[in-house]
Each structure stands twice: as structure tokens, then as C-alpha cells.
Amino acid sequence: MRNLLAISISFFAYQYMEEKRWMKFLGVVLLATLFHSSAILLLFLFPFYPIKWNNVVLFGLFIVFNVVIVITYEFLILKVIAAFSFIPIIEAKVVHYFIEGSGLENNRLISLGFLVQFIFFILVLYKRKQIENMPYGKLIFWGTICYIFLYRMAAIVSIFYRLQLYMSIFYAVGVC
């Protein structure tokens, strides 16, 4: 419920992002963070708005991202655990979320879900100009691309699905 409240509040921040009113955007995101810490994701994503890279660069980045995250996931998680091993409670949380779940088992490059997302990614890139010419089109395109990248992370670590939810409305509109 807290996550849903944070997502609902964060929808008000997108207007300020579109208008480039960064202080109001920051204020709304920080308010959403009071309900759930996952709202902090928006602070890491907003520098990429609007997406200025062309479709070829986005496609290459998508391929590299998916290959790298699958190859390095286990190594990165073990490094994070090692970095926080001196704080037992954080180490236990990291182990619980990243090791004890099915993340290491679901870490495949190709799956049915990935193929569906790949097809949607190609279609969104193909229709990019049409999407960006709609009202709030750049925001819809940005959110759709962010959702697709976050999908890979959520496919490996199920707790990351919470991050996708912030972009789900843009994804739904962008794919339609």
C-alpha cells in the first residue's frame, strides 16, 4: 500500500519534469519517498529526460545492457554483499532479496517475457516520432523506454518490479 501511495504521488511530479520545474519535481519526489523509498528512483532517471539519443544508440544500449546484466549479475551481487558484510542487518536484507529468491535461477538472456519486451521495444523505437508528437509524447516515450530497461532488472530480481510500477502508465500508453 505504501508503494502504491508513493507511485500515485509521483505522478504529480511528471508534470513538473515536463515543465522543467526541477525544485517542484524534487519536492514531489521527496514527498513520495516519505511513503516508500523506491520513489527515489525518479531522481536517478530524470537526468535521462528527454531521451536525446537516436534509435540506433538506444538499440545498442538495450542489447549491451541486457547482455551485461545477465553476465555480471551474480558477480555484482556478491560484491554488494561483500561491501555491506560489516553491517549484519543490511547483509541479511541483501542476501534475502538477491540470493535467496529465484534471481540467480531466472538469470537467462532469452525468455518468452524478454522476447515480448524486445518486440515492444522495437515497435516503440519504430513509432518514436509518432509517440513524441503526441501531447506529453516525450514523457511517454521516456517512460516506456525506462520501463523496458527496468523490466530486465525485475525479471532477475523480483523485488525490482516495484521500480517498474513508476513507469507502467507510460509503458501502457506507449505500447498502445
Disulfide bonds with the S-S distance in Angstrom:
none
